[in-house]
Amino acid sequence: MSGSYKQVFTKYYAQADSKATMYALSDELIETLRPLIHDTRATILSENTNFAYLSLGLKPTQIYPIYGLSYPAGFVYEEWSKESRANSFIPKDFIVLYAEKNRYDTPKNTYEQEAKDIYQKLINGSYPYKQVAKSAHFIIFANTDTEHSNILTPAPKEQ
């Protein structure tokens, strides 16, 4: 593992109890993503940014960190296009979220309420994504908007 990659990989390990837990979560996520990543142009929007994405043939520029769902314009073209912007839309082919059992059950503020609403829209199919995999700690959604995608192969079937 190169020094710069290792630095990025371990930068946010505070999300886990220890580095050992962080590596275990990375392994779990890689094994869940491996059957889904068929095109090395794929981009991933993820709550867990410290995983071994190089082993999937991906570059650091293809991984987009999120800290909760609060900005659908970052992954849904229709939301992004509602405002005039200087930058181009970058499609996100996969969204990786932590699979917390009681995620946003009781929102404590408007930010959490917005995140809960966005999460519910993602789950119920209001956005052009569908759940394609779930592991002990992660839920993975694939982009179904073929017009706004980085990959050529269709989204995998739900597992």
C-alpha positions as CSV (number, residue, x, y, z in Angstrom):
1,M,0.0,0.0,0.0
2,S,1.6,3.3,-1.1
3,G,2.2,6.0,1.6
4,S,-0.3,8.5,0.2
5,Y,-3.1,5.8,-0.2
6,K,-2.4,4.5,3.3
7,Q,-2.7,8.1,4.6
8,V,-6.1,8.6,2.9
9,F,-7.2,5.1,3.9
10,T,-6.4,5.6,7.6
11,K,-7.3,9.3,7.9
12,Y,-10.9,8.8,9.0
13,Y,-10.6,5.6,11.0
14,A,-12.1,7.3,14.0
15,Q,-15.4,6.1,12.6
16,A,-14.4,2.7,13.7
17,D,-13.4,1.5,17.2
18,S,-9.9,0.6,16.1
19,K,-7.8,0.2,13.0
20,A,-8.6,-3.5,13.1
21,T,-12.3,-2.7,12.9
22,M,-11.6,-0.3,10.1
23,Y,-9.8,-2.9,8.1
24,A,-12.6,-5.4,8.8
25,L,-15.2,-2.9,7.6
26,S,-13.1,-2.2,4.5
27,D,-12.9,-5.9,3.7
28,E,-16.7,-6.3,4.2
29,L,-17.4,-3.4,1.9
30,I,-14.9,-4.5,-0.8
31,E,-16.5,-8.0,-0.8
32,T,-19.9,-6.5,-1.1
33,L,-18.9,-4.1,-3.9
34,R,-16.7,-6.5,-5.9
35,P,-19.5,-8.3,-7.8
36,L,-21.1,-4.9,-8.5
37,I,-18.2,-3.0,-10.0
38,H,-17.9,-4.1,-13.6
39,D,-16.6,-0.9,-15.0
40,T,-13.6,0.9,-13.6
41,R,-15.2,4.3,-14.5
42,A,-17.7,3.8,-11.7
43,T,-18.0,6.5,-9.1
44,I,-19.0,5.9,-5.5
45,L,-20.7,8.3,-3.0
46,S,-19.9,6.8,0.4
47,E,-20.3,7.4,4.1
48,N,-17.3,5.1,4.5
49,T,-14.4,6.6,2.6
50,N,-11.6,4.5,4.1
51,F,-11.9,1.3,2.1
52,A,-9.5,-0.4,-0.3
53,Y,-11.0,1.0,-3.5
54,L,-7.8,0.5,-5.4
55,S,-8.4,-3.2,-5.2
56,L,-11.5,-2.6,-7.3
57,G,-9.5,-0.7,-10.0
58,L,-10.9,2.7,-8.8
59,K,-8.9,5.9,-8.3
60,P,-9.3,8.3,-5.3
61,T,-11.0,10.8,-7.7
62,Q,-13.9,8.3,-8.1
63,I,-14.7,8.2,-4.4
64,Y,-16.9,11.0,-3.0
65,P,-17.3,11.3,0.7
66,I,-20.6,12.2,2.4
67,Y,-21.4,12.7,6.0
68,G,-25.1,11.9,6.0
69,L,-27.6,12.5,3.2
70,S,-28.3,16.2,3.0
71,Y,-27.7,17.1,-0.6
72,P,-29.6,15.2,-3.3
73,A,-28.2,17.5,-6.0
74,G,-24.9,15.7,-5.4
75,F,-26.2,12.5,-6.8
76,V,-29.5,13.1,-8.7
77,Y,-29.3,15.0,-12.0
78,E,-32.8,16.4,-11.8
79,E,-32.1,18.0,-8.4
80,W,-28.7,19.3,-9.6
81,S,-30.2,20.9,-12.7
82,K,-32.8,22.9,-10.8
83,E,-30.2,25.7,-10.3
84,S,-27.7,27.3,-12.6
85,R,-24.2,26.0,-11.8
86,A,-20.7,26.7,-13.1
87,N,-19.6,23.1,-12.7
88,S,-20.7,19.9,-14.5
89,F,-22.8,17.2,-13.0
90,I,-20.8,14.2,-11.9
91,P,-23.0,11.1,-11.8
92,K,-22.6,8.8,-8.8
93,D,-23.0,5.2,-9.9
94,F,-23.2,3.7,-6.4
95,I,-24.2,5.1,-3.0
96,V,-22.8,3.3,0.1
97,L,-24.5,4.0,3.4
98,Y,-24.1,2.5,6.8
99,A,-26.9,0.1,7.5
100,E,-28.0,1.4,10.9
101,K,-31.2,-0.2,12.2
102,N,-32.7,2.9,13.6
103,R,-31.3,5.4,11.2
104,Y,-33.0,8.8,11.7
105,D,-35.7,7.3,13.9
106,T,-36.0,10.5,15.9
107,P,-34.4,13.4,14.1
108,K,-32.9,15.9,16.6
109,N,-32.8,18.9,14.2
110,T,-33.8,20.1,10.7
111,Y,-30.6,18.7,9.2
112,E,-31.4,15.2,10.5
113,Q,-35.0,15.6,9.3
114,E,-33.9,16.5,5.8
115,A,-31.5,13.6,5.8
116,K,-34.3,11.3,6.9
117,D,-36.5,12.5,4.1
118,I,-33.8,12.0,1.5
119,Y,-33.0,8.6,2.9
120,Q,-36.7,7.6,2.7
121,K,-36.9,8.8,-0.9
122,L,-33.8,6.8,-1.7
123,I,-35.3,3.7,-0.1
124,N,-38.7,4.0,-1.7
125,G,-37.4,4.6,-5.2
126,S,-38.2,8.3,-5.6
127,Y,-34.6,8.9,-6.8
128,P,-33.1,7.0,-9.7
129,Y,-31.4,4.4,-7.5
130,K,-32.2,1.0,-6.3
131,Q,-30.8,-1.1,-3.5
132,V,-28.6,-3.8,-5.0
133,A,-26.7,-5.2,-2.0
134,K,-26.7,-5.2,1.8
135,S,-24.2,-6.5,4.2
136,A,-24.0,-6.5,8.0
137,H,-22.8,-2.9,8.0
138,F,-23.6,-1.4,4.6
139,I,-26.5,-0.8,2.1
140,I,-25.5,-0.2,-1.5
141,F,-27.6,1.5,-4.1
142,A,-27.0,1.6,-7.8
143,N,-27.8,4.4,-10.2
144,T,-30.6,3.4,-12.6
145,D,-30.4,6.7,-14.6
146,T,-28.5,5.4,-17.7
147,E,-28.4,8.8,-19.2
148,H,-26.4,10.2,-16.2
149,S,-24.0,7.4,-15.5
150,N,-20.3,6.8,-15.8
151,I,-20.5,3.1,-16.6
152,L,-21.7,1.3,-19.7
153,T,-23.2,-1.8,-18.1
154,P,-26.7,-1.6,-16.6
155,A,-27.2,-1.5,-12.8
156,P,-27.1,-5.0,-11.2
157,K,-30.2,-6.7,-10.1
158,E,-31.2,-6.4,-6.4
159,Q,-29.8,-9.2,-4.3
